[in-house]
Amino acid sequence: MNHEQWIVGSHRTVDRLFNGKRAAICKVNSGAADSLEQADEFQCLIAAAPDLLIELQLLVATMVMTFGPEKAKNLTIGARVAIAKATKQGSKS
């Protein structure tokens, strides 16, 4: 995945900024949330997703370099599951 900037847009959209252009890529349906506040939280989480994935991947790589592959494997189980879920690895049944 190319690193691009996703930002909170208006009317519960998540917008993609690329080459100075802004385009809505996602709309959060407030009816799918328990409250308007929760819909706003979903919007913020979706906007942060690319950055969260990159930082989580960096964290796992740093743990491997710091503690070695075997110990890092045990320390990063949850992080690796989340990375798999956020990438095509997580879509395999």
SULPE-V278884 format. One record per helix or strand. SS is the DSSP state (a for helix, b for strand). FROM is the first residue (numbers start at 1). TO is the last residue. If there is no record, write none. Layout:
SS&FROM&TO + SS&FROM&TO
This chain:
b&5&8 + b&13&18 + b&21&27 + a&30&32 + a&36&67 + a&69&75 + a&77&86 + a&88&91
